[in-house]
Amino acid sequence: MYSIQKIFGVMFLLACLILPQTVSAEKKDYKDSYYNFRGVRSVVLLDVSSNIDFRRYGNIFVQKLRNGYYDNARQLKCETITEEEARRMAGSSDPRNFDRVADLYIQCDIKDWSNDYYIVPERTTWEQKKMYRTVRDRNGNKYEESYYVTVPVTHPPYRVDVSKIAVEFEVYDTHTGKMVFGRSDVRDREDKEAQDGMYGRICHSFFQDLAKLIK
């Protein structure tokens, strides 16, 4: 039993070293319980906004960022209109005038898209090591047998990269200007430059839950 526990301990340690681990994920929602989401027929998707200069990643990256937002919005069971289309249809760039073309408009603001790291210090674990020795049987014949000893194993310090992202969504009624739904989604992941996948999952989760309200 003791050796089995050691084996599982080593396997768990290796999994921690190899597989990226989620450090934290936090979602905070606001919902206007009096708003009739079932009456929504059309939604304007405002362009993704951020104080972060994503141009340093290149135009292809920026376009993928926008597409991830728009593609996930297809989950909504209603008409979706881009900001450019809404401006043309309403003859105005002010979302407060979009009541002429849609029931809601959605803002998506990326608050954080950064990388961090921490150092796991040097540590010692006790592990089973297989050894061999030569012995004689009752007739004096030599043979080799195996046995196990518990030995200390020192693991050197290593670096763990952490990807951070924070995205806020706000949904406004175009007729009253009131926010009727909102979400703040903050996530950390033990992985290097993993924000792309995290952003896609954040958008998917938001539009999936909003679609459930609108139906």
Protein Blocks (a to p, Z undefined) as FASTA:
>chain_A
ZZmmmmmmmmmmmmmmmpccdfbdcddddddfkbcfklpcbdcddddddfbdfklnojkl
mmmmmmmmmmmmmmpgcddddfklmmmmnopabfklmmmmombdcddddfbdcddddddd
ddddddddddddddddfkopacddddddddddddddddddddddddddddddfklopafb
dcddddddddehilmmmmmmmmmmmmmmmmmmnZZ
